[in-house]
Structure formats: C-alpha cells, structure tokens
Amino acid sequence: MKVVLLGAGGQLGRSVQELQPEGVELISFTSAELDITNELQITEKLDAARPNVIINAAAYTQVDKAEEEPELAFRVNALGPQLIAQWVANNDSRLIHISTDFVFDGEKTTPYVETDKPNPVNVYGKSKLEGENNVLALIPDKAAVVRTSWLYSNHGANFMNTMLRLFEERDSLSIVDDQVGSPTTTSALADVLWKLVGRADINGLYHWSCEGEVSWFGFAEAIKDEAGVIRGLEANVELLAITSDQYSALAVRPKYSVLSSSKLDALIAEPAIHWRELLIVELNNS
Ligand SMILES: NC(=O)c1ccc[n+]([C@@H]2O[C@H](COP(=O)([O-])OP(=O)(O)OC[C@H]3O[C@@H](n4cnc5c(N)ncnc54)[C@H](OP(=O)(O)O)[C@@H]3O)[C@@H](O)[C@H]2O)c1
C-alpha cells in the first residue's frame, strides 16, 4: 500500500507521519515540495509516486487572514482539492480529504450530523465547503471527506500552545466563552485517517471530532488546570470570560460547531474519546 501525504509540514501532516503504520509506504510532500494549486506539480509528482491513497492535509487555515485574501484561500481550499480529485478520477487511487466544522453557521444547539445543511459564515468556511463539494462531485466513489474541529497538537500554532505561552507572559487573559466546539488532537484524527486508508469501502462525507463540547474559555481553563498538574505550570494568570462581540476578530465564527462522529465511529469501530482525556495525553507527550 502506497500513500501520499499532502501538507506534510502542518500539524495534522506531522501527526499522520508520526503514526505511519508498518507495511505502508508513505511519501510525504510539504507545501514547498508540492503546491496543491499547481496542476503541473500534481501531475508530475503523483504520476511518479502512483499512490493507492492520497491524504490531503494541506489547506489555507488562517481564518481571520482569509477575510483579507479570499482569492488565495479559495485557490488552496477549493481549487487545490479539485485538482487532486481530477488526478484521482483519472488514476487507480483514492482521496482522503479533510474539511471543517466551520462549514456550519452555528445556529444549532445539538451536534451537527452529515445531513445538516452547511451555511458558512466566513471566507475560510466558504472556501472549505467549495473544496469538499468539488471532491465529492468529481470522485464520489473514490473519496472520504472528513470534517473535523478545533485541531491542536503539541507541535504547531494552535490554541493550546498559544495558551501555554500566554499563561507565562500575562497577568490576565480574556477568552471567548460563547463559541462552543470539540477540541480534537491531530494524533487522534490521524489515527482515524489511517483506519480509513485501509477502507476503500468508506466513501462520502463524514464528521469526526473528539467527544464532548466546551467553549474556548472552558478549554483554556482545562489547559491551565491540567498543565498545572502534569507539567507543574505555576501560572497566576487570571482567565476572564468574554463574548465574541467583545473580541475583535476579522472573521465571524459559528457559536456552536460540535460535530457528531457517530456515523464514522460505527463504521470503523472507533471508541469515542473525550476531549479532556486527550488533552491530558497531549500535555504528557510534549
Ligand atoms: N486547525 C484547525 O483548528 C482545524 C479545524 C478543522 C479543520 N481543519 C482542517 O484540518 C486540516 C489540517 O489542518 P492543520 O491544522 O494541520 O493546518 P496547518 O497546520 O495550517 O497545516 C496546513 C498545511 O498546508 C500547507 N499548505 C498551505 N497551502 C498549501 C499549498 N498551496 N500546497 C500545499 N500545501 C499547502 C501548509 O504549508 P505552509 O505552512 O508552508 O503554508 C501547512 O503545512 C485542514 O484541511 C484544515 O482545514 C483544521
């Protein structure tokens, strides 16, 4: 089994590489090695590698900056997946593509299922929705699109690492308390993606996140508490709960973007793992 990983330098890409199973040949490309918006590079590199499965972890992920450079966000998140899917359509291969909870508007109060209608409220969400639609239109029987949420790991730029740094630098921190989601470690998601690599029968649209839900404020409190226990973090920082309106961000974000993973969990026999349990694992691993 030969697998190509795109976006290998990102936080999910790194976890996919760390969890490479035995017996799989993995060829990884960073953005510098293969730009997914460059059709010539896709053809040349994929023709040479001839992968049975492609994992696309490459994306434009800067949610606020996307409001200022929508063309680039759409090139990477919509055109890129379309070009990859075109290659898969013409070759004996499959695609596992990653999408986001931000395709939803956040008006629900119970976990989003795959049949819920997307209605993105920012450029990033719109560009990612166009990307997943492009993939599923071109290769519906050769692609699994996995929407996930609030990714973080002990490497890369993410909420946990930002909090750990700011806890030591600041006396007080204001954190949004009216956006609720499910923090998900990239290693937990990578584990699921590797299960999908071996399952050519699983195609279509799926949701997968860690179990449970929390606001950014609640997540920050948990990081502070668990880092205190696990790493002996002695932070006297005061955490203040604020509303989204009190926090000036360029992009509007959904108020509630919890995903129900039950459809995919049932297919791959994945036990639900609570986000706090995996936060502890992540803090212990760094
Ligand atoms: N982060 C989250 O909270 C979150 C939540 C839900 C879903 N997701 C989705 O999960 C996936 C993985 O996200 P992540 O957190 O691992 O993102 P990340 O750390 O930002 O990694 C994305 C990677 O994509 C690469 N990339 C950007 N433009 C590219 C291009 N034109 N060609 C090839 N590679 C390119 C980046 O390389 P450079 O750094 O060199 O540009 C980077 O290594 C994405 O599909 C994302 O939309 C993320």
The ligand as a MOL file (V3000), in Angstrom:
LIG
                    3D

  0  0  0     0  0            999 V3000
M  V30 BEGIN CTAB
M  V30 COUNTS 48 52 0 0 0
M  V30 BEGIN ATOM
M  V30 1 N -6.6600 23.8660 12.6770 0
M  V30 2 C -7.9340 23.6510 12.9830 0
M  V30 3 O -8.4300 24.0370 14.0500 0
M  V30 4 C -8.8200 22.9060 12.0300 0
M  V30 5 C -10.1630 22.7040 12.3660 0
M  V30 6 C -10.9820 21.9910 11.4830 0
M  V30 7 C -10.4700 21.5120 10.2970 0
M  V30 8 N -9.1720 21.7470 9.9720 0 CHG=1
M  V30 9 C -8.6630 21.2170 8.7130 0
M  V30 10 O -7.7160 20.2140 9.0140 0
M  V30 11 C -6.7100 20.1630 8.0010 0
M  V30 12 C -5.3330 20.2430 8.6380 0
M  V30 13 O -5.2310 21.4750 9.3460 0
M  V30 14 P -3.9480 21.8490 10.2190 0
M  V30 15 O -4.4320 22.4040 11.4920 0
M  V30 16 O -2.9680 20.7350 10.2250 0 CHG=-1
M  V30 17 O -3.3780 23.0530 9.3480 0
M  V30 18 P -1.9140 23.6760 9.3010 0
M  V30 19 O -1.1230 23.3020 10.4850 0
M  V30 20 O -2.1080 25.1160 8.9470 0
M  V30 21 O -1.2820 22.9060 8.0570 0
M  V30 22 C -1.7030 23.1570 6.7480 0
M  V30 23 C -0.5520 22.8080 5.8450 0
M  V30 24 O -0.9730 23.0430 4.4980 0
M  V30 25 C 0.1290 23.5950 3.8020 0
M  V30 26 N -0.2850 24.3400 2.6130 0
M  V30 27 C -0.8280 25.5590 2.5430 0
M  V30 28 N -1.0240 25.9190 1.2540 0
M  V30 29 C -0.5720 24.8610 0.5070 0
M  V30 30 C -0.4780 24.6210 -0.8770 0
M  V30 31 N -0.8910 25.5230 -1.7790 0
M  V30 32 N 0.0260 23.4330 -1.2950 0
M  V30 33 C 0.4550 22.5120 -0.4060 0
M  V30 34 N 0.4010 22.6900 0.9270 0
M  V30 35 C -0.1020 23.8450 1.3720 0
M  V30 36 C 0.7960 24.4970 4.8160 0
M  V30 37 O 2.1330 24.7320 4.4200 0
M  V30 38 P 2.8190 26.1550 4.7300 0
M  V30 39 O 2.7920 26.2960 6.2050 0
M  V30 40 O 4.1650 26.0040 4.1460 0
M  V30 41 O 1.9490 27.1690 4.0320 0
M  V30 42 C 0.7030 23.6650 6.0740 0
M  V30 43 O 1.8170 22.8230 6.2210 0
M  V30 44 C -7.0560 21.2890 7.0330 0
M  V30 45 O -7.8230 20.7760 5.9760 0
M  V30 46 C -7.9190 22.2200 7.8600 0
M  V30 47 O -8.7800 22.9900 7.0590 0
M  V30 48 C -8.3310 22.4260 10.8120 0
M  V30 END ATOM
M  V30 BEGIN BOND
M  V30 1 1 1 2
M  V30 2 2 2 3
M  V30 3 1 2 4
M  V30 4 1 4 5
M  V30 5 2 4 48
M  V30 6 2 5 6
M  V30 7 1 6 7
M  V30 8 2 7 8
M  V30 9 1 8 9
M  V30 10 1 8 48
M  V30 11 1 9 10
M  V30 12 1 9 46
M  V30 13 1 10 11
M  V30 14 1 11 12
M  V30 15 1 11 44
M  V30 16 1 12 13
M  V30 17 1 13 14
M  V30 18 2 14 15
M  V30 19 1 14 16
M  V30 20 1 14 17
M  V30 21 1 17 18
M  V30 22 2 18 19
M  V30 23 1 18 20
M  V30 24 1 18 21
M  V30 25 1 21 22
M  V30 26 1 22 23
M  V30 27 1 23 24
M  V30 28 1 23 42
M  V30 29 1 24 25
M  V30 30 1 25 26
M  V30 31 1 25 36
M  V30 32 1 26 27
M  V30 33 1 26 35
M  V30 34 2 27 28
M  V30 35 1 28 29
M  V30 36 1 29 30
M  V30 37 2 29 35
M  V30 38 1 30 31
M  V30 39 2 30 32
M  V30 40 1 32 33
M  V30 41 2 33 34
M  V30 42 1 34 35
M  V30 43 1 36 37
M  V30 44 1 36 42
M  V30 45 1 37 38
M  V30 46 2 38 39
M  V30 47 1 38 40
M  V30 48 1 38 41
M  V30 49 1 42 43
M  V30 50 1 44 45
M  V30 51 1 44 46
M  V30 52 1 46 47
M  V30 END BOND
M  V30 END CTAB
M  END
